[in-house]
Amino acid sequence: MRYLLIVCCLLVTGAGIRDARADPDYAALLESLIDHTVIPDYENFARATSDLQAEFETNGCTDMAAMRSGYHKAMDAWQHVSHIRFGPVMKEDRVYRVQFWPDKRNITSRHLGALLENDNDEARSLSGIIADSVAVQGFPALERLLFDQAEDQPLPEPSCGLARSITLNLSNIAGEIAAEWKNSYRRTMLTAGPDNPEYLNVKEAVKIMHGALSTSLQILVNVKIAPVLGESREASKPRRAESWRSARAMRNIAINIETALRLYEGGDAHSNGFDDILLQRGGDEEHAVIAGGLIQSLKWAQELDEPIADVVSDSSHYSKLSLIAGQLAGVQAEVNGVLVDALGLSLGFNALDGD
């Protein structure tokens, strides 16, 4: 694929980045990453889903524009935390209940259709959808209900009842995750040690956080962009894109890139982040590749803010999306190479392994 050819032009040799100096301050780095990125973003996700659920409860599914706006705000918030594949979000299948995607076998549509045809309203209640399938509990099912319906028409029953149950489920899950991070999981990560049930030392916790950064880039390239690009523009597959029904595939990609940049910087350019460790180890050129690649790919993604079918049908836009994939692949190579070396880590488990 063409974008892979770009990677070789972006890689910078990382030999010698790590020296004999003491390990970095893992505890300070970890605390900054948690307090300036993870917890604030999960709290925002909880607020956005709560607002979405309140919208469905108060307007009786009559104002489609307002419901779609609430959906977009909640989905924006999810995109800021969707790269986190450890901790509270992995309990009780929460990550899949929030977003069962990719759905290569169209499980969501089949289960959704069965629920809408069921004469028993209880099947579409909160307990009903939880008993049914993860595929009908989150954003993909809600997207179908909202965006397969004309914008100038209210959402009819039984779709309205099912949508209310989905938004309540999303709000409950988001609230639980945010509370668990603030009340217990933050401490679990920051008190790593022999008696800790998950982390033997703080270095292991940093390694998990680094894995979230690497995984976010891998998802962007291998899951969100490459399947859409196909082997050529003529063979592109826009319906393989995330959130294509709501015309926000590129919006998701831009948010994901912005989130990766924030995670790399520890929240912002003034917080303690991965970038500081790399620069302290003399990795100025490598930092320029990572930060510059993320900033450039973010700019390009924001320029392509249109339905994904329009992006891949236009030759110049298709080429730019290919360039984004190449930039991000190059950034991931540096994150998995020189940054790992600077942190004194070994490349560990990837959340996508086995998928």
C-alpha positions in Angstrom: 0.0 0.0 0.0 1.3 3.4 -0.8 1.2 4.9 2.6 3.6 2.2 3.9 6.3 3.6 1.5 6.2 6.9 3.4 7.2 5.3 6.7 10.8 4.6 5.7 11.2 8.4 5.1 10.0 9.2 8.6 12.1 6.8 10.7 15.0 8.1 12.6 17.6 5.8 14.1 17.2 5.6 17.8 20.4 3.9 18.8 22.1 5.6 21.7 19.1 7.6 22.9 19.2 5.9 26.3 22.3 6.3 28.3 23.7 5.2 31.6 21.8 7.8 33.6 19.2 6.8 36.2 15.8 5.8 35.1 13.3 8.7 34.6 10.9 9.7 37.4 8.2 7.2 36.5 5.9 8.2 39.3 5.8 11.9 38.3 5.2 10.9 34.7 2.5 8.5 35.5 0.7 11.0 37.9 0.8 13.6 35.2 -0.6 11.3 32.5 -3.4 10.2 34.8 -4.4 13.6 36.2 -4.1 15.6 33.1 -5.4 13.2 30.5 -7.1 10.0 31.7 -9.3 11.2 34.6 -10.4 14.6 33.0 -11.3 12.8 29.8 -13.3 10.1 31.5 -15.1 12.8 33.6 -16.0 14.6 30.4 -17.2 11.3 28.9 -19.5 10.9 32.0 -20.9 14.4 31.6 -21.5 14.1 27.9 -23.3 10.8 28.2 -25.4 12.0 31.1 -26.4 15.1 29.1 -27.3 12.8 26.2 -29.4 10.6 28.4 -31.2 13.6 29.8 -31.9 14.9 26.3 -33.7 11.6 25.4 -35.7 11.7 28.7 -36.9 15.3 28.4 -37.7 15.8 24.7 -39.6 12.5 24.1 -37.6 11.8 21.0 -39.2 14.6 19.1 -36.2 16.9 18.4 -34.0 14.9 16.1 -31.5 17.7 15.7 -31.0 18.0 19.5 -30.6 14.2 19.9 -28.1 14.0 17.1 -26.1 16.9 18.6 -26.1 15.1 22.0 -24.9 12.0 20.2 -22.0 13.9 18.6 -20.9 15.4 21.9 -20.9 12.1 23.6 -19.1 10.4 20.7 -16.5 13.2 20.8 -15.9 12.5 24.5 -15.6 8.7 23.9 -13.1 9.2 21.1 -10.9 11.0 23.7 -10.7 7.8 25.9 -11.3 5.0 23.4 -7.6 4.2 23.2 -7.5 3.2 26.9 -7.8 -0.6 26.9 -6.9 -1.3 30.5 -8.4 -0.6 33.9 -12.1 -0.1 34.7 -13.2 0.1 31.0 -12.2 -3.6 30.6 -14.4 -4.8 33.4 -17.8 -6.3 32.6 -17.1 -5.9 28.8 -17.6 -2.2 29.2 -15.4 -1.2 26.2 -17.5 -3.4 23.9 -20.8 -2.4 25.4 -19.9 1.2 24.7 -18.7 0.6 21.1 -19.0 -2.8 19.5 -16.9 -2.0 16.4 -15.6 -3.1 14.0 -18.6 -5.3 13.4 -17.5 -7.4 10.4 -20.5 -9.8 10.6 -23.1 -7.1 11.0 -24.2 -8.4 14.4 -25.5 -5.0 15.5 -28.0 -4.7 12.7 -29.3 -8.3 13.2 -29.8 -7.9 17.0 -31.2 -4.4 16.6 -33.7 -5.5 14.0 -34.9 -8.3 16.3 -35.3 -6.0 19.2 -37.4 -3.5 17.2 -39.6 -6.3 15.9 -40.2 -7.8 19.4 -43.7 -7.2 20.7 -42.4 -7.1 24.3 -41.3 -3.7 25.4 -39.3 -5.2 28.2 -36.8 -6.5 25.5 -35.9 -2.9 24.8 -35.5 -1.9 28.4 -32.1 -1.4 30.1 -32.2 -4.9 31.5 -33.4 -6.3 28.2 -30.6 -4.9 26.1 -28.0 -5.9 28.7 -29.3 -9.5 28.6 -29.3 -9.4 24.8 -25.9 -8.5 23.3 -23.1 -6.0 23.7 -23.8 -5.1 20.0 -27.0 -3.2 20.9 -25.8 -1.4 24.1 -23.8 1.4 22.7 -22.9 4.0 20.1 -23.1 1.8 16.9 -26.7 0.8 17.7 -27.7 4.4 18.7 -26.1 5.7 15.5 -28.3 3.4 13.4 -31.4 4.6 15.2 -30.6 8.3 14.9 -29.1 8.5 11.4 -31.2 5.9 9.5 -34.1 8.2 10.4 -35.0 11.4 8.6 -33.8 14.4 10.5 -37.1 16.2 10.2 -39.1 13.3 11.7 -39.4 12.4 15.4 -38.0 9.0 16.5 -40.9 6.6 16.6 -41.6 3.9 19.0 -40.2 1.3 19.5 -37.0 3.0 18.4 -37.4 5.8 20.9 -37.7 3.4 23.9 -34.7 1.4 22.7 -32.6 4.7 22.2 -33.5 5.8 25.8 -32.3 2.5 27.1 -29.0 2.7 25.2 -28.3 6.3 26.4 -29.0 5.3 30.0 -26.6 2.3 29.6 -23.9 4.6 28.2 -24.4 7.1 31.0 -24.3 4.4 33.7 -21.1 2.9 32.2 -19.3 6.2 31.8 -20.2 7.3 35.3 -18.9 4.0 36.7 -15.6 4.2 34.9 -15.0 7.8 35.8 -15.8 7.1 39.5 -13.6 4.0 39.6 -10.6 5.8 38.1 -10.9 8.7 40.6 -11.8 6.7 43.7 -9.6 3.6 43.3 -7.8 2.8 40.0 -5.7 6.0 40.2 -4.3 4.8 43.5 -3.8 1.3 42.1 -1.5 2.6 39.4 0.3 5.1 41.6 1.0 2.6 44.5 2.5 -0.1 42.4 4.6 -2.5 44.4 4.9 -6.1 45.7 1.5 -6.0 47.4 -0.3 -4.3 44.5 -2.8 -6.7 42.8 -2.0 -5.4 39.3 1.4 -3.7 39.1 4.6 -4.9 40.7 6.3 -1.5 40.2 5.5 1.9 38.8 7.6 1.1 35.7 5.0 -1.6 34.8 2.2 1.0 35.1 4.1 3.4 32.8 4.6 0.6 30.3 0.8 0.1 30.2 0.3 3.8 29.6 2.9 3.8 26.9 1.0 0.9 25.4 -2.1 3.0 25.2 -0.2 5.6 23.1 1.1 3.0 20.8 -2.3 1.2 20.5 -4.0 4.5 19.7 -1.7 4.9 16.7 -2.1 1.3 15.6 -5.9 1.5 15.7 -5.8 4.7 13.6 -3.6 3.1 10.9 -4.7 -0.5 10.9 -8.4 -0.3 11.9 -9.7 3.1 11.0 -7.8 4.1 7.9 -6.2 1.1 6.0 -9.5 -0.9 5.6 -11.1 2.2 4.1 -8.3 3.0 1.7 -8.2 -0.5 0.3 -5.6 -1.2 -2.3 -6.5 1.8 -4.4 -8.9 4.7 -4.6 -11.1 2.6 -7.0 -11.1 -0.3 -4.4 -11.7 1.9 -1.4 -14.4 0.9 1.1 -15.9 3.9 2.8 -18.5 1.8 4.6 -15.7 0.1 6.5 -15.1 3.4 8.2 -16.1 4.0 11.8 -19.2 6.1 12.2 -19.8 6.5 8.5 -23.6 6.8 9.0 -23.2 9.9 11.1 -20.6 11.3 8.6 -18.0 11.6 11.4 -15.3 9.2 10.4 -12.7 11.9 9.8 -13.9 13.8 12.9 -13.1 10.7 15.0 -9.7 10.4 13.4 -8.8 14.0 14.1 -9.9 13.6 17.8 -7.9 10.4 18.1 -4.7 12.2 16.7 -5.2 15.1 19.0 -5.6 12.7 22.0 -2.4 10.9 21.1 -0.6 14.2 21.0 -2.0 15.2 24.4 -1.0 11.8 25.8 2.5 12.2 24.4 2.7 15.6 26.0 1.2 14.6 29.3 -1.9 16.7 28.8 -0.3 19.8 27.2 3.1 21.1 26.3 3.6 22.4 29.9 2.8 19.1 31.7 5.2 16.2 32.5 4.9 13.9 29.5 6.6 11.3 27.4 8.1 14.1 25.4 10.0 15.4 28.4 11.7 12.1 28.9 12.7 11.8 25.3 14.1 15.3 25.2 16.0 14.7 28.5 17.7 11.7 26.8 18.8 13.9 23.9 16.2 12.7 21.5 15.5 16.1 19.9 15.3 14.7 16.3 13.1 11.8 17.4 10.8 14.1 19.3 10.4 16.3 16.2 9.3 13.2 14.2 6.7 12.2 16.8 5.3 15.6 17.7 5.7 17.0 14.1 4.1 13.9 12.6 1.1 14.1 15.0 0.6 17.8 14.4 0.9 17.5 10.6 -1.5 14.5 10.5 -4.0 16.3 12.7 -3.9 19.3 10.4 -4.6 17.1 7.4 -7.4 15.2 9.1 -9.1 18.5 10.1 -8.9 19.6 6.5 -10.7 16.4 5.4 -13.7 17.1 7.6 -16.4 15.7 5.3 -18.2 12.4 4.8 -15.7 9.6 4.3 -17.3 8.6 0.9 -16.4 12.0 -0.4 -12.9 11.8 0.9 -12.0 8.6 -0.8 -13.8 9.5 -4.0 -11.6 12.5 -4.5 -8.1 11.7 -5.7 -6.3 14.5 -3.8 -8.3 13.8 -0.6 -7.6 10.0 -0.9 -3.9 10.8 -1.3 -4.0 13.0 1.8 -5.7 10.3 3.8 -2.9 7.9 2.7 -0.3 10.5 3.8 -2.0 10.6 7.2 -1.7 6.9 7.6 2.0 7.1 6.6 2.7 9.8 9.1 1.0 7.9 11.9 2.8 4.7 11.0 6.1 6.5 11.2 5.1 8.1 14.5 4.2 4.7 15.9 7.6 3.3 14.8 9.3 6.0 16.8 7.0 5.5 19.8 7.8 1.7 19.8 11.5 2.3 19.2 13.3 5.4 20.5 10.6 6.3 23.1 10.7 2.8 24.5 14.4 3.0 24.7 14.4 6.4 26.4 11.9 5.2 29.0 14.0 2.1 29.7 11.1 -0.2 28.8 10.7 -3.3 26.8 8.0 -3.3 24.1 5.1 -5.2 25.8 1.6 -6.4 25.3 -0.5 -4.6 22.8 -4.2 -4.3 23.4 -4.9 -5.4 19.8 -2.8 -8.5 20.0 -4.9 -11.5 18.9 -7.6 -9.3 17.1 
